Amino acid sequence: MAKFEGYKDIYVFVEQKNGNVAEVGYELISEARKLVASIPDMGFKVVGILLGSDIKGKAQEVITHGADKVVVVDDPLLKDYSTQFYADALTQVIEEFKPDSLLTGATVLGRDLAPRVAARINAGLTADATKIEIDQEKAKDGEALLLVTRPTFGGNLFGTIVCPDTRPQMATIRPKVFELAPKDDSRTGEVVEFAPKWASTDPQVVVKEVVEKVKAGVDITKCDILVGAGRGAEGCLDMVKAVAEELGGEVACSRAVVEDGFMDRDRQVGQTGKTVRPSLYIACGISGAVQHVAGMDKSDMIIAINRDPQAEIFTISNMGFVGDVNTILPLLAEEIKKAKAQ
């Protein structure tokens, strides 16, 4: 452990754009609090890293979401995301403060930034993690070794990865994988300002224009009720939509439904789609392949409808109906209508 002397605490990169903090950063802080609570004798803290321009005022918000300390790097060069300047700044923060672990959201920005920084500091990085724990046996010896689980072999297996020889231990985690804890406005914490030393202020890449993508439709990651359609429900998608409407929810789908041309990819749930955490997820004709389950198994209530009694989806569902979705969905829609009428 001597080679890791001085490395301490769990750091979270808190992504923001135009002063708006991405929710995934707060989800990771919530999970970091659980990790810290599992090793109380080590005295670890949760530290947020906030990069941007004119964003010091957001530090208290990060604290209310669970951070004990926030390192703020406030510089005009960080106003908009730049791989060059963000990687420079984050690398310097790591070298200065020596985090034991660093968690980053697996967003477009995070997937670009984290590998670049990991390569610069010669650290291990586990991408697209679905579960993070601390090895309690190692913790007894004063080492906070992360056990990071992620899908592997095309999502058919889950592997647990450790990085025992380098610090910080780095991982990226997709949005909605971890639960967002309620914020506590009474929390107080330390805010530390850090000024990076730029090797050059000339950008290697110049962005001449930013064209905002017009988002059409619904963001299924923010929906409280989802009715998911698999290949087994492709023949009754109108009924799937009708059930979703009766419940005040939205329709989602598996990759097969997208590949067969029945729905757009922005409705896809799973390892290659989106991760969702609704209060209710109804899986219609979905077999329960691990790739799909990875995107919805954290739902509060899962109801499965499948004609195969051995379908894997039943192993994670709270309630299951064995039968043809073409038969069960109309009955379900009718019962919902009756319940609403009462």
Steps between C-alpha positions, in 0.01 A plus 500: 500500500800729527488573127147640549592721792317830478220367278166534673128565453254427220481774240218557254530701180189719501414567138331827409401687187418869498484488879247217501633200692433161342296281734740208458757688710260509794415133448869415530537715811208311655671169424835632624334579833395134529854386421648733761244381755615141442854585618444734798837423659691637199366853541433551130305799371299558183650775286344657192708645216331788320657636181369795303482878477307706755385182675626556853143580601402141424733359766245525781246315286752215465540496878124483558499188281750326726854625441717575803733715293496653153807581293407783264704574190354822367670627185382666176669224298261251658183682397421242233621142498841451347684168523828689514424740784270274701753216489779741602297638791372166629846344477643783709223464759580129532873566535438768763234335716577127444154341504486130582211457254344714230149438363378659177170483319504289182354785296633620165724742689607250766583229248728744322664647811555203734712282267717797402571583864555134595760466224680814615534385860547132411198392705253217452153586371189281499236622255120472523488361853169370631606430859775625731601364839802521727684180589433476873789260560747744345338782696607328822857553383439864420449463123179622331513263203206552266317197362352633176248286313419555133346302212748308286501267199230703329297525818462125541708496819586738781861537607643658814813704438757625750789742454730409791823649367411860411322798650257652456269213416280636221159395375230642276135430581198554279223737610215342701707198608516633856220654701497874557470577871293801611700815549549646846502880503638501855827333396820698524836425349835633387551679168854506362593707196772360277677697226649282227828584330449492126788380286332686216184705474479449125231242427604206286144478373289808433122466514359757261132428553287291733170382357267377771323178411125539508369226724169368380281262691533374855806428710424153636769537770275754672177300478340360814303229318626304200343219300777316321443305179717210391497292183213299644283814503576628150161380380306706752694824540177702481380321812834558673461872429137491620603347833775760540251781432248361749773496766626847411832354393709454187605215275855359503645201318777246470776510239322239288203731448730779381695270270174369352404859417199539728635774733770766508823444690419775751237262643746214546579377851809297573876483483508654152200721573400702804497419869165570669373495860120542485271418788323252269639305203273260314703265278285369215642214296851571626709188564728658759837490327769644722559786254142625550485425871812713558295802397187448712564265793509792746131579435293510820234258370545265205205314348580246229273351235645212301366175359818312596482408871880454499572848364783672686290814548299318769814465717512876559130587485286575804195358324467286191228384260563193287309537175478667161531880520233525228255345746619649828550865396136565403390354834755717681384813317140425592583448868694827508199682357274347764740597778516859373121520487460409865 
